[in-house]
């Protein structure tokens, strides 16, 4: 009898904890980015999704304007809760994506400027040329708002790039001067080679790690040597926008993202996200140095998960939450508790 009572008490405590505990991890997987996927991606500046084959064209070449000095950005529709102010807990995350960087045609030897995966403060601006769509003024060499980016830089300059280096992959913190970098044998041409990248952040070790595809003798190789240690709480706000940015300068290049997977860990405090207290995500449709003021429309800024009908059939998205797990546990546990009570008193 005592064993039954102890088991009942333990199970009741477990159910109570499951009921009050809330946390969420942000997870999605766009295996083939098409116009249908645009319901879940905010396109800013010159970014566009026009067909089923090119993915996100971060620097879309519009026939009505010059392909030079383009700047675009594509961010996920929801902001990322990177760390919690009250608990100071920091999220880990990982993202993988495939992308194409290609020159305009086989006779085009001048191309630039590059593509980035970035996290930044909401309302940050988009700048062209060497800024690669980041909130950075290359004219004054100053950051316009906090950001962390992994750059796939295709146009080296001795103004801020490592001296005498060409194409490279770097980690940038509020600057175009990379705090860590590796040479990148990109083999960029008009052939549209497809690259892959894996970027991960470990909240325990504070390591930001980058792996990516290079091409040597036209054969793909996997480079895993780029790592930098940083506490993102010292650099970025609690909530951040995240995604891709790119730009062109005097030369044009395609900067297309074909697929994108993202996953972050749970941190305490994400119940506010479901209660509607998460910040809304604003966009800037121009390359102005002024902060954007317009807010995306209600369909895009809604914090409600998108319906299945709005998703690309080849994509999947979920907000994994222990709130949902708690509901299931509560139902199952209640049934077990009833059965246990029945057994104890027979």
C-alpha positions as CSV (number, residue, x, y, z in Angstrom):
1,X,0.0,0.0,0.0
2,X,2.8,2.4,0.9
3,X,4.5,1.7,-2.4
4,X,1.3,2.6,-4.2
5,X,0.9,5.8,-2.3
6,X,4.5,6.9,-2.9
7,X,4.1,6.1,-6.6
8,X,0.9,8.1,-6.7
9,X,2.5,11.1,-5.0
10,X,5.5,10.9,-7.4
11,X,3.3,10.7,-10.4
12,X,1.2,13.7,-9.2
13,X,4.3,15.8,-8.7
14,X,5.6,14.8,-12.2
15,X,2.3,15.8,-13.8
16,X,2.3,19.2,-11.9
17,X,5.8,19.9,-13.2
18,X,4.9,18.9,-16.7
19,X,1.9,21.2,-16.6
20,X,3.7,24.4,-15.4
21,X,6.9,24.0,-17.4
22,X,7.0,25.9,-20.7
23,X,9.9,26.1,-23.2
24,X,10.3,26.1,-26.9
25,X,12.8,25.3,-29.6
26,X,12.6,26.7,-33.1
27,X,12.9,24.0,-35.8
28,X,12.2,24.1,-39.5
29,X,13.4,22.4,-42.6
30,X,13.0,23.8,-46.1
31,X,14.4,21.0,-48.3
32,X,13.5,22.8,-51.6
33,X,12.8,26.5,-51.4
34,X,10.0,27.5,-53.8
35,X,7.5,30.4,-54.0
36,X,5.3,28.5,-51.6
37,X,8.0,28.7,-49.0
38,X,7.9,32.5,-49.1
39,X,5.0,32.4,-46.6
40,X,7.6,31.6,-44.0
41,X,10.5,33.9,-45.2
42,X,10.6,37.6,-45.1
43,X,12.2,39.0,-48.3
44,X,13.8,42.5,-48.0
45,X,15.6,44.7,-50.4
46,X,16.4,43.0,-53.7
47,X,15.7,39.4,-52.5
48,X,13.1,37.4,-54.3
49,X,11.7,33.9,-54.9
50,X,10.5,33.7,-58.5
51,X,10.5,30.0,-59.5
52,X,10.9,26.5,-58.2
53,X,14.5,26.1,-59.3
54,X,16.5,29.0,-58.0
55,X,15.5,29.1,-54.3
56,X,15.9,32.4,-52.6
57,X,17.6,34.8,-55.0
58,X,19.1,37.1,-52.4
59,X,20.4,39.5,-55.0
60,X,17.6,39.1,-57.6
61,X,18.6,40.5,-61.1
62,X,15.7,42.5,-62.1
63,X,15.7,43.4,-65.8
64,X,14.4,46.8,-65.0
65,X,17.5,47.9,-63.1
66,X,21.3,47.5,-63.2
67,X,22.6,44.3,-61.5
68,X,25.3,46.4,-59.8
69,X,24.9,47.6,-56.2
70,X,22.1,45.2,-55.3
71,X,21.5,44.3,-51.7
72,X,19.0,41.8,-50.3
73,X,18.0,39.9,-47.2
74,X,15.9,36.8,-46.5
75,X,15.0,36.1,-42.8
76,X,12.8,33.6,-41.1
77,X,9.4,34.9,-40.3
78,X,9.8,34.5,-36.6
79,X,12.6,36.1,-34.5
80,X,14.9,33.8,-32.5
81,X,14.9,34.0,-28.7
82,X,18.7,33.8,-28.4
83,X,19.0,34.3,-24.7
84,X,16.8,35.0,-21.7
85,X,17.3,38.2,-19.7
86,X,15.9,36.8,-16.4
87,X,17.7,33.5,-16.4
88,X,20.7,34.6,-18.6
89,X,20.3,31.2,-20.3
90,X,21.7,31.0,-23.8
91,X,20.4,28.9,-26.7
92,X,22.4,26.6,-28.9
93,X,21.6,26.4,-32.5
94,X,22.6,24.8,-35.8
95,X,21.8,25.5,-39.4
96,X,22.6,23.8,-42.6
97,X,21.9,25.2,-46.1
98,X,22.8,24.7,-49.7
99,X,23.5,27.7,-51.9
100,X,24.8,28.8,-55.3
101,X,27.2,31.6,-56.0
102,X,27.9,32.1,-59.7
103,X,29.3,34.7,-62.0
104,X,26.9,36.2,-64.5
105,X,28.3,34.4,-67.6
106,X,31.4,32.5,-68.6
107,X,33.1,35.6,-69.8
108,X,32.5,37.5,-66.5
109,X,35.6,37.5,-64.4
110,X,34.5,40.3,-62.1
111,X,31.9,39.2,-59.5
112,X,31.0,40.0,-55.9
113,X,30.5,40.8,-53.2
114,X,29.3,37.8,-51.2
115,X,26.7,36.0,-49.2
116,X,26.2,35.7,-45.4
117,X,24.3,33.9,-42.8
118,X,23.6,36.4,-40.0
119,X,21.9,37.2,-36.7
120,X,21.1,40.8,-36.1
121,X,19.0,43.2,-34.1
122,X,15.5,43.7,-35.5
123,X,15.1,46.8,-37.6
124,X,18.7,46.7,-38.8
125,X,19.3,48.2,-42.2
126,X,20.6,46.7,-45.5
127,X,23.6,48.0,-47.2
128,X,25.1,47.1,-50.6
129,X,28.6,46.5,-52.1
130,X,31.2,45.3,-49.6
131,X,28.6,45.4,-46.7
132,X,27.1,42.2,-48.2
133,X,23.6,43.3,-47.1
134,X,24.7,43.6,-43.4
135,X,23.9,46.6,-41.2
136,X,27.3,48.0,-41.8
137,X,28.5,51.2,-43.6
138,X,31.6,50.4,-45.7
139,X,32.0,54.1,-46.4
140,X,32.6,54.9,-42.8
141,X,33.7,51.4,-41.7
142,X,31.2,51.4,-38.8
143,X,28.5,49.0,-37.7
144,X,25.0,50.5,-37.8
145,X,23.5,47.9,-35.3
146,X,24.7,44.7,-33.6
147,X,25.2,41.6,-35.8
148,X,27.1,38.4,-36.1
149,X,27.6,36.9,-39.5
150,X,29.4,34.1,-41.3
151,X,30.5,35.6,-44.6
152,X,31.2,33.8,-47.9
153,X,33.2,36.6,-49.3
154,X,33.9,36.7,-53.0
155,X,35.6,40.1,-53.3
156,X,38.6,40.6,-51.2
157,X,39.8,44.1,-50.4
158,X,42.7,45.3,-48.2
159,X,40.4,47.8,-46.5
160,X,39.0,45.2,-44.1
161,X,39.7,41.7,-45.5
162,X,42.9,39.7,-44.6
163,X,45.8,41.0,-46.6
164,X,46.4,39.4,-50.0
165,X,43.6,37.0,-49.6
166,X,40.9,36.2,-52.2
167,X,37.7,34.3,-51.7
168,X,37.3,33.3,-48.0
169,X,34.9,32.3,-45.3
170,X,35.0,34.4,-42.2
171,X,33.2,35.1,-38.9
172,X,32.3,38.8,-38.5
173,X,31.2,40.5,-35.3
174,X,29.9,44.1,-35.8
175,X,32.5,44.5,-38.5
176,X,33.7,43.4,-41.9
177,X,37.0,42.6,-40.4
178,X,36.7,38.9,-39.7
179,X,37.8,37.7,-36.3
180,X,38.5,34.3,-37.8
181,X,38.7,33.1,-41.4
182,X,39.8,30.4,-43.8
183,X,40.7,30.5,-47.4
184,X,37.9,29.3,-49.7
185,X,38.6,27.5,-52.9
186,X,35.2,28.4,-54.3
187,X,35.8,27.8,-57.9
188,X,33.1,30.3,-58.7
189,X,32.1,30.4,-62.4
190,X,29.0,30.5,-64.5
191,X,28.6,26.7,-63.9
192,X,26.6,27.3,-60.8
193,X,28.3,24.9,-58.4
194,X,26.2,24.1,-55.4
195,X,27.8,24.6,-52.0
196,X,26.8,23.3,-48.6
197,X,27.4,24.9,-45.2
198,X,26.9,23.8,-41.6
199,X,27.0,26.5,-38.9
200,X,26.5,25.6,-35.2
201,X,26.7,27.4,-31.9
202,X,27.3,25.6,-28.6
203,X,26.0,27.6,-25.6
204,X,28.2,25.7,-23.2
205,X,31.5,26.0,-24.9
206,X,30.5,29.3,-26.7
207,X,32.1,27.9,-29.9
208,X,30.7,29.2,-33.2
209,X,31.8,26.5,-35.7
210,X,31.6,26.6,-39.5
211,X,32.0,23.8,-42.1
212,X,31.6,24.4,-45.8
213,X,32.1,23.0,-49.3
214,X,35.2,24.0,-51.3
215,X,36.1,22.9,-54.8
216,X,39.5,21.6,-55.6
217,X,40.2,20.6,-59.2
218,X,36.4,20.9,-59.7
219,X,35.8,18.3,-57.0
220,X,33.9,19.2,-53.8
221,X,35.8,18.8,-50.5
222,X,34.5,19.5,-46.9
223,X,36.3,22.1,-44.8
224,X,35.8,22.0,-41.0
225,X,38.4,24.2,-39.6
226,X,36.7,27.5,-38.9
227,X,35.9,28.1,-35.2
228,X,35.6,31.2,-32.9
229,X,34.7,31.4,-29.2
230,X,32.2,34.1,-28.4
231,X,29.4,34.7,-25.8
232,X,26.6,35.9,-28.0
233,X,25.0,37.6,-25.0
234,X,27.8,40.1,-25.1
235,X,27.1,41.1,-28.7
236,X,23.4,40.5,-29.6
237,X,20.1,41.4,-28.0
238,X,17.8,38.9,-26.5
239,X,15.7,38.5,-29.6
240,X,17.3,38.5,-33.1
241,X,16.3,38.2,-36.7
242,X,18.3,35.6,-38.6
243,X,18.8,34.4,-42.2
244,X,20.8,35.4,-45.3
245,X,22.1,38.6,-46.7
246,X,24.0,39.4,-49.9
247,X,25.1,42.2,-52.1
248,X,26.8,43.1,-55.4
249,X,29.1,45.9,-56.2
250,X,30.8,46.7,-59.5
251,X,30.4,43.1,-60.5
252,X,27.3,40.9,-60.4
253,X,26.9,37.4,-59.0
254,X,24.1,35.1,-58.3
255,X,23.5,34.5,-54.5
256,X,20.9,31.8,-54.3
257,X,19.9,29.7,-51.3
258,X,18.4,26.4,-52.4
259,X,17.5,24.7,-49.0
260,X,17.6,25.7,-45.4
261,X,17.4,23.8,-42.1
262,X,17.5,25.4,-38.6
263,X,17.2,24.1,-35.1
264,X,17.6,25.8,-31.7
265,X,17.5,24.5,-28.2
266,X,15.0,25.4,-25.5
267,X,15.5,28.3,-23.1
268,X,13.3,29.3,-20.2
269,X,11.0,32.2,-20.9
270,X,9.7,31.1,-24.3
271,X,6.2,31.0,-22.9
272,X,6.0,34.7,-23.6
273,X,6.4,33.9,-27.3
274,X,3.2,31.9,-27.3
275,X,1.4,34.6,-25.3
276,X,2.2,37.1,-28.0
277,X,4.9,39.1,-26.2
278,X,7.7,38.3,-28.7
279,X,8.8,41.4,-30.7
280,X,7.4,41.8,-34.2
281,X,9.8,41.6,-37.1
282,X,10.2,44.7,-39.2
283,X,11.7,45.0,-42.6
284,X,13.4,47.6,-44.7
285,X,12.7,47.5,-48.4
286,X,15.4,50.0,-49.4
287,X,19.1,50.4,-49.0
288,X,18.7,53.5,-46.9
289,X,21.0,54.1,-44.0
290,X,17.9,55.1,-41.9
291,X,16.3,52.5,-39.6
292,X,13.2,51.0,-41.2
293,X,9.9,52.2,-39.9
294,X,7.4,50.0,-41.7
295,X,6.1,46.8,-40.2
296,X,5.4,43.7,-42.3
297,X,1.8,42.9,-42.9
298,X,-0.4,41.0,-40.5
299,X,-0.1,37.8,-42.4
300,X,3.7,37.8,-42.1
301,X,4.1,39.3,-38.7
302,X,1.7,36.9,-37.0
303,X,3.3,34.8,-34.3
304,X,0.8,32.0,-34.9
305,X,2.4,28.9,-36.6
306,X,1.6,28.8,-40.4
307,X,-1.0,26.4,-41.5
308,X,0.0,23.2,-43.3
309,X,-1.6,24.4,-46.5
310,X,0.7,27.4,-46.6
311,X,3.8,25.2,-46.4
312,X,5.9,23.9,-49.2
313,X,5.1,20.2,-49.6
314,X,8.8,19.5,-49.6
315,X,9.3,21.5,-46.4
316,X,8.6,20.8,-42.8
317,X,8.3,23.2,-39.9
318,X,7.6,22.8,-36.2
319,X,7.8,24.7,-32.9
320,X,8.7,21.9,-30.6
321,X,7.5,22.8,-27.1
322,X,7.4,21.0,-23.8
323,X,4.0,22.6,-23.4
324,X,2.7,20.2,-25.9
325,X,4.7,17.4,-24.4
326,X,3.2,18.4,-21.0
327,X,-0.3,18.1,-22.4
328,X,0.3,14.6,-23.7
329,X,2.0,13.6,-20.4
330,X,-0.9,15.0,-18.4
331,X,-3.4,13.0,-20.3
332,X,-1.4,9.7,-20.2
333,X,-0.3,10.3,-16.6
334,X,-3.9,10.9,-15.5
335,X,-5.0,7.6,-16.9
336,X,-2.1,5.8,-15.2
337,X,-2.9,7.5,-11.9
338,X,-6.5,6.3,-12.2
339,X,-5.4,2.8,-12.9
340,X,-2.8,2.9,-10.1
341,X,-5.4,4.1,-7.6
342,X,-7.8,1.3,-8.7
343,X,-5.1,-1.3,-8.2
344,X,-4.0,0.1,-4.8
345,X,-7.5,-0.1,-3.3
346,X,-8.6,-3.5,-4.7
